[in-house]
Amino acid sequence: MPRPSPYPAELRKRAVRMVAEVRPEYDTEWAAMKAVASKLGIGTTETVRKWVRQDQIDSGTRPGTTTEESAQVKALKKEVAELKRANEILKAAASFFAAELDRPHLRS
């Protein structure tokens, strides 16, 4: 399970907006990201790059798995794991009760 980000969502959105706004002032997108990261006190430029790429995916301008789709996949994987556990419990119970029915019972 990934640890929560130390950066609030509003800071991430602001960084992405700032990169888009200052991009024309720099030769490369990386230089713009580096400037934004240093202005906002974000640890590494790579962090800002990931936020920008994810925003591009979420807005549909870049192919990939959106944040919403990732959340759905995570929830479905959790549900599948719970259902598998429940299925194992039911199988164990069924075999236990089937064994009970097969045992000879003495009538008095």
C-alpha positions in Angstrom: 0.0 0.0 0.0 1.6 3.3 -1.0 2.1 5.9 1.6 0.1 9.1 1.4 1.7 12.0 -0.4 3.2 14.7 1.8 1.9 17.3 -0.6 -1.7 18.4 -0.4 -3.9 18.0 -3.5 -4.2 21.8 -3.9 -0.4 22.2 -4.1 -0.3 19.5 -6.8 -3.0 21.3 -8.9 -1.3 24.6 -8.4 2.1 23.1 -9.6 0.5 21.7 -12.7 -1.2 25.0 -13.5 2.0 26.9 -13.0 4.0 24.5 -15.3 1.4 25.2 -18.0 1.6 28.9 -17.4 5.4 29.3 -17.4 6.2 26.7 -20.1 6.5 29.3 -22.9 9.2 31.2 -20.8 11.6 28.1 -20.8 13.3 26.2 -23.5 12.1 22.8 -22.3 9.2 21.5 -20.3 11.7 20.0 -17.9 13.2 23.5 -17.2 9.7 24.8 -16.5 9.0 21.9 -14.1 12.3 22.5 -12.4 11.6 26.2 -11.8 8.1 25.4 -10.5 9.5 22.7 -8.2 12.0 25.1 -6.7 9.5 28.0 -6.3 7.0 25.7 -4.5 9.6 23.9 -2.4 8.8 20.5 -3.9 11.6 17.9 -3.3 12.3 16.9 -6.8 11.4 17.9 -10.3 10.4 14.3 -11.0 7.6 14.7 -8.6 6.2 17.6 -10.6 6.7 15.7 -13.8 4.6 12.8 -12.5 1.8 15.2 -11.5 1.8 16.9 -14.9 1.8 13.6 -16.7 -1.1 12.3 -14.6 -3.0 15.5 -15.2 -2.5 15.0 -18.9 -3.8 11.5 -18.7 -6.8 12.5 -16.6 -7.7 15.3 -19.0 -7.5 12.9 -22.0 -4.5 14.6 -23.8 -2.2 11.6 -23.0 -2.9 7.9 -23.1 -2.9 6.0 -19.9 -4.8 4.9 -16.9 -6.7 7.8 -15.3 -6.8 8.4 -11.5 -10.5 7.3 -11.5 -9.8 4.1 -13.3 -6.9 3.3 -10.9 -9.2 3.8 -8.0 -11.8 1.6 -9.5 -9.2 -1.2 -10.2 -8.0 -0.9 -6.6 -11.6 -1.2 -5.2 -12.3 -4.2 -7.5 -9.1 -5.9 -6.4 -10.1 -5.4 -2.8 -13.6 -6.8 -3.5 -12.2 -9.8 -5.3 -9.9 -10.6 -2.4 -12.8 -10.4 0.1 -15.0 -12.6 -2.1 -12.1 -15.2 -2.4 -11.8 -15.2 1.5 -15.6 -15.7 1.8 -15.5 -18.4 -0.8 -12.8 -20.3 1.1 -14.8 -20.1 4.3 -17.9 -21.4 2.6 -15.9 -24.3 1.1 -14.5 -25.2 4.5 -17.9 -25.1 6.0 -19.4 -27.2 3.3 -16.8 -29.9 3.6 -17.2 -29.9 7.4 -21.0 -30.4 7.2 -20.6 -32.9 4.4 -18.3 -34.9 6.6 -20.8 -34.7 9.5 -23.5 -36.2 7.2 -21.2 -39.0 6.2 -20.5 -40.1 9.8 -22.6 -42.9 11.1 -24.9 -41.9 13.9 -25.9 -44.3 16.7 -29.5 -44.3 17.5 -30.5 -45.1 21.0 
